[in-house]
Amino acid sequence: MNIKNNIILAMDLMNLLDGYSVAEKVSKYINTIKIGYPLTLAEGLKTIEIFKESFDFQVICDYKVGDIPETNSKIANLSFDAGADGLIAHGFVGKDSVEACLKVANDYRKELFLLTEMSHPGAKMFLQKTADKIAEMGVAMSIKNYVAPSTRLDRLATIREIVGKDSVIISPGVGVQGGKAKDTLKYANGLIIGRSIYEANDPEIAIKNIIKSIK
């Protein structure tokens, strides 16, 4: 997946019109957005196709799929059938549940991103302790795409070491949560940025400043 300017906009707004307005301001600078549960639950799966058709975005569905294999398969099928180019799945649920998502992604010839560790402080309590093993499992399964936090560069560096230089890592937590864009790109391929852009007085100026900071 080619990520223009190394930026993925986390479209975590609750209203399609608000999201559309932000997209209009930044679409010339990026080609990839991430849609999660807030917008999907508020407006439906139709949002995927709307952003793809209107702005030619690549859309990653951040549903952090983390259920039993049968349920994971259903969620993955619905996401890719609606037009998703990528899907984020939790790894802590184990190999069989991840395999269910991977199979569907391969069937659709789309991308699966394995979530190793999240960016918020609470991830240290439980998820961080198993993140390395999750990454190792992903490598054993030949998964090429991962999610690892920009808020803890030491952890991001460790995940990069495990998955190797040829894998793709996208990294949340840049901006409001404290992650630094340029430092993150030492280890990651894509910066997941949300509030720093869509809550800015002028999203276009905000994204131009981020791009300038990483060049």
C-alpha positions as CSV (number, residue, x, y, z in Angstrom):
1,M,0.0,0.0,0.0
2,N,1.5,3.3,-1.1
3,I,0.9,6.0,1.5
4,K,1.3,9.5,0.1
5,N,3.4,11.8,2.3
6,N,3.5,8.9,4.9
7,I,0.2,10.2,6.4
8,I,-3.0,8.3,7.2
9,L,-5.9,10.5,8.3
10,A,-7.8,8.9,11.2
11,M,-11.3,10.0,10.2
12,D,-12.8,9.5,13.7
13,L,-15.5,12.1,13.3
14,M,-19.1,11.2,14.0
15,N,-20.7,13.0,11.1
16,L,-20.2,12.2,7.4
17,L,-20.6,15.9,6.4
18,D,-17.9,16.9,8.8
19,G,-15.6,14.2,7.5
20,Y,-16.3,15.2,4.0
21,S,-15.5,18.8,4.7
22,V,-12.1,17.8,6.2
23,A,-11.4,15.5,3.3
24,E,-11.9,18.3,0.8
25,K,-9.3,20.3,2.5
26,V,-6.6,17.7,2.7
27,S,-7.2,15.3,-0.2
28,K,-4.5,16.9,-2.3
29,Y,-1.9,15.9,0.3
30,I,-2.9,12.4,1.3
31,N,-4.3,9.3,-0.4
32,T,-5.2,7.1,2.7
33,I,-7.7,7.4,5.5
34,K,-8.6,5.2,8.4
35,I,-12.2,4.8,9.3
36,G,-13.1,3.3,12.7
37,Y,-16.2,2.5,14.7
38,P,-17.3,6.1,15.5
39,L,-18.0,7.0,11.9
40,T,-19.1,3.6,10.8
41,L,-21.6,3.2,13.7
42,A,-22.9,6.8,13.1
43,E,-23.2,6.7,9.3
44,G,-22.8,3.1,8.2
45,L,-20.5,1.1,5.9
46,K,-21.5,3.4,3.0
47,T,-18.9,5.9,4.2
48,I,-16.1,3.6,2.8
49,E,-17.4,3.9,-0.7
50,I,-18.3,7.6,-0.4
51,F,-14.7,8.5,0.5
52,K,-13.2,6.2,-2.1
53,E,-15.4,7.5,-4.9
54,S,-15.3,11.2,-4.0
55,F,-11.5,11.4,-3.2
56,D,-10.0,8.2,-4.5
57,F,-8.7,7.4,-1.0
58,Q,-7.4,4.1,0.1
59,V,-9.5,3.2,3.1
60,I,-8.3,1.2,6.1
61,C,-11.0,0.0,8.4
62,D,-9.8,0.2,11.9
63,Y,-12.2,-2.2,13.6
64,K,-9.5,-3.8,15.7
65,V,-11.2,-7.1,14.9
66,G,-10.8,-9.3,18.0
67,D,-13.4,-12.1,18.2
68,I,-13.7,-15.8,17.5
69,P,-12.7,-16.9,14.0
70,E,-16.3,-17.2,12.8
71,T,-17.2,-13.7,13.8
72,N,-13.9,-12.3,12.6
73,S,-14.6,-13.8,9.2
74,K,-18.0,-12.1,9.0
75,I,-16.6,-8.7,10.0
76,A,-13.8,-9.0,7.4
77,N,-16.2,-10.0,4.7
78,L,-18.5,-7.1,5.4
79,S,-15.6,-4.6,5.5
80,F,-13.9,-5.7,2.2
81,D,-17.3,-6.2,0.5
82,A,-18.0,-2.6,1.3
83,G,-14.8,-1.5,-0.4
84,A,-12.2,-1.5,2.3
85,D,-8.6,-1.7,1.1
86,G,-7.2,-2.7,4.5
87,L,-8.5,-4.0,7.8
88,I,-6.9,-3.8,11.3
89,A,-7.2,-6.9,13.5
90,H,-6.1,-7.6,17.0
91,G,-3.5,-10.3,17.5
92,F,-4.0,-11.1,21.1
93,V,-7.0,-13.3,20.3
94,G,-4.6,-15.8,18.7
95,K,-3.6,-17.4,15.5
96,D,-6.9,-19.0,14.5
97,S,-8.8,-15.7,14.8
98,V,-6.2,-13.8,12.9
99,E,-6.1,-16.5,10.2
100,A,-9.8,-16.0,9.7
101,C,-9.2,-12.3,8.8
102,L,-6.1,-13.0,6.8
103,K,-8.0,-15.6,4.6
104,V,-10.7,-13.1,3.8
105,A,-8.2,-10.4,3.0
106,N,-6.3,-12.7,0.7
107,D,-9.5,-13.8,-1.0
108,Y,-10.3,-10.1,-1.7
109,R,-6.6,-9.4,-2.5
110,K,-6.6,-6.7,0.1
111,E,-4.4,-5.9,3.1
112,L,-4.6,-7.1,6.7
113,F,-2.8,-5.0,9.4
114,L,-2.0,-6.9,12.6
115,L,-2.3,-4.7,15.7
116,T,0.6,-5.5,18.0
117,E,0.4,-2.7,20.6
118,M,-1.8,0.3,21.1
119,S,-0.7,3.9,21.7
120,H,-2.7,4.9,24.8
121,P,-1.2,4.5,28.4
122,G,-3.5,1.6,29.3
123,A,-1.8,-0.6,26.7
124,K,1.1,-1.0,29.1
125,M,-1.1,-2.9,31.5
126,F,-1.8,-6.0,29.4
127,L,-1.2,-5.6,25.7
128,Q,2.4,-4.5,25.8
129,K,3.4,-7.7,27.6
130,T,2.3,-9.8,24.7
131,A,3.1,-7.4,21.8
132,D,6.4,-9.0,20.9
133,K,4.8,-12.4,20.7
134,I,2.0,-11.0,18.6
135,A,4.5,-9.6,16.1
136,E,6.4,-12.9,16.1
137,M,3.2,-14.7,15.3
138,G,2.5,-12.3,12.5
139,V,5.9,-13.0,10.9
140,A,5.3,-16.7,11.2
141,M,2.0,-16.2,9.4
142,S,3.7,-14.2,6.6
143,I,1.7,-11.1,7.5
144,K,3.4,-8.0,6.0
145,N,1.5,-5.1,7.7
146,Y,1.6,-4.1,11.4
147,V,0.3,-1.4,13.8
148,A,2.7,-0.2,16.5
149,P,2.7,2.9,18.7
150,S,4.4,6.2,18.0
151,T,4.0,7.2,21.7
152,R,6.7,4.7,22.8
153,L,9.5,4.8,20.3
154,D,11.4,2.0,22.1
155,R,8.5,-0.3,21.6
156,L,8.1,0.8,18.0
157,A,11.8,0.1,17.4
158,T,11.4,-3.4,18.9
159,I,8.4,-4.2,16.8
160,R,10.3,-3.1,13.7
161,E,13.3,-5.3,14.6
162,I,10.9,-8.3,14.9
163,V,8.9,-7.8,11.7
164,G,11.9,-6.8,9.6
165,K,12.7,-3.9,7.3
166,D,10.5,-5.1,4.5
167,S,7.2,-5.1,6.5
168,V,4.9,-2.1,6.6
169,I,4.3,-0.5,10.0
170,I,1.6,2.2,10.5
171,S,1.8,4.1,13.8
172,P,-0.9,5.8,15.8
173,G,-0.5,8.4,18.5
174,V,1.2,11.1,16.5
175,G,0.1,14.6,17.6
176,V,-2.4,14.9,20.4
177,Q,-1.2,11.8,22.1
178,G,2.4,13.0,22.1
179,G,4.0,11.0,19.3
180,K,6.5,13.0,17.1
181,A,6.1,12.6,13.4
182,K,9.7,12.7,12.3
183,D,11.0,10.5,15.0
184,T,8.2,7.9,14.3
185,L,9.2,7.7,10.7
186,K,12.6,6.3,11.7
187,Y,10.8,3.0,12.3
188,A,7.3,3.3,10.7
189,N,6.1,3.7,7.1
190,G,2.9,5.6,7.9
191,L,1.8,8.1,10.5
192,I,-1.8,7.7,11.8
193,I,-3.0,11.2,12.6
194,G,-6.5,12.3,13.6
195,R,-7.3,15.1,16.0
196,S,-4.2,17.2,15.1
197,I,-5.7,17.5,11.6
198,Y,-9.5,17.3,11.9
199,E,-9.8,19.4,15.0
200,A,-7.4,22.1,13.7
201,N,-8.9,25.5,12.8
202,D,-7.6,24.9,9.3
203,P,-6.9,21.2,8.5
204,E,-5.1,22.1,5.3
205,I,-2.6,24.3,7.2
206,A,-2.2,21.6,9.8
207,I,-1.4,18.9,7.4
208,K,1.0,21.1,5.4
209,N,2.9,21.9,8.6
210,I,3.1,18.1,9.4
211,I,4.4,17.4,5.9
212,K,7.0,20.2,6.3
213,S,8.1,18.8,9.6
214,I,9.0,15.4,8.2
215,K,10.7,16.5,5.0
